[in-house]
Amino acid sequence: MTDDPSQPAAAASSTAERKPLTPAAKRALAEAEARRQAAGAEAKPAAKEFQGPKGPEPTRYGDWENKGIASDF
């Protein structure tokens, strides 16, 4: 165990100790990366809201937040 609190103990081990990936795993990683690239290319910017709340979306946690007070409805 290391004394450095900024790195977790699992991350302190070397990456050379990992098992090699199977061809199926490599293919799955490549397909996931391709889907991420396609989703990023097709993403539309959010529509501009007029007369909406200033700051972050108040319903971002599933509750309505107003002046720091969250109400669940």
C-alpha positions as CSV (number, residue, x, y, z in Angstrom):
1,M,0.0,0.0,0.0
2,T,1.3,3.4,-0.8
3,D,1.3,6.5,1.5
4,D,0.1,8.8,-1.3
5,P,-3.6,9.4,-0.7
6,S,-4.1,10.9,-4.2
7,Q,-3.8,7.4,-5.9
8,P,-6.0,4.5,-4.9
9,A,-4.2,1.2,-4.1
10,A,-5.6,-0.5,-7.2
11,A,-4.3,2.2,-9.5
12,A,-0.8,2.0,-7.9
13,S,-0.3,-1.4,-9.5
14,S,1.4,-1.5,-12.9
15,T,-0.6,-1.8,-16.1
16,A,2.0,-4.4,-17.3
17,E,0.3,-6.9,-14.9
18,R,-3.0,-6.8,-16.9
19,K,-4.0,-9.8,-19.0
20,P,-4.0,-9.2,-22.7
21,L,-7.4,-8.5,-24.2
22,T,-9.2,-11.1,-26.2
23,P,-10.1,-10.3,-29.8
24,A,-13.8,-10.1,-28.8
25,A,-12.9,-7.6,-26.1
26,K,-10.9,-5.5,-28.5
27,R,-13.7,-5.5,-31.0
28,A,-16.2,-4.5,-28.3
29,L,-14.0,-1.6,-27.3
30,A,-13.7,-0.5,-30.9
31,E,-17.4,-0.7,-31.5
32,A,-18.1,1.3,-28.3
33,E,-15.7,4.0,-29.3
34,A,-17.3,4.2,-32.8
35,R,-20.7,4.6,-31.1
36,R,-19.4,7.4,-28.9
37,Q,-17.9,9.2,-32.0
38,A,-21.2,8.8,-33.9
39,A,-23.3,10.1,-30.9
40,G,-21.0,13.1,-30.5
41,A,-21.2,13.9,-34.2
42,E,-25.1,13.7,-34.2
43,A,-25.5,15.6,-30.9
44,K,-27.6,18.7,-31.3
45,P,-26.9,21.7,-29.1
46,A,-29.6,22.4,-26.5
47,A,-32.3,24.9,-27.6
48,K,-32.0,28.4,-26.2
49,E,-34.5,28.9,-23.5
50,F,-36.2,32.3,-23.2
51,Q,-37.2,33.6,-19.7
52,G,-36.1,30.4,-18.1
53,P,-34.2,30.0,-14.8
54,K,-30.7,31.4,-14.7
55,G,-27.9,28.9,-13.9
56,P,-28.1,25.1,-14.0
57,E,-31.3,23.2,-14.8
58,P,-33.4,23.2,-11.7
59,T,-34.8,19.7,-12.3
60,R,-31.4,18.1,-13.0
61,Y,-31.7,15.8,-9.9
62,G,-35.4,14.8,-10.4
63,D,-36.4,17.4,-7.8
64,W,-37.3,21.1,-8.4
65,E,-34.6,23.3,-6.9
66,N,-35.3,27.0,-6.2
67,K,-32.8,29.2,-4.3
68,G,-31.0,26.1,-2.9
69,I,-34.2,24.5,-1.6
70,A,-35.2,21.2,-3.3
71,S,-38.8,20.2,-3.4
72,D,-40.0,16.8,-4.6
73,F,-43.3,16.7,-6.3
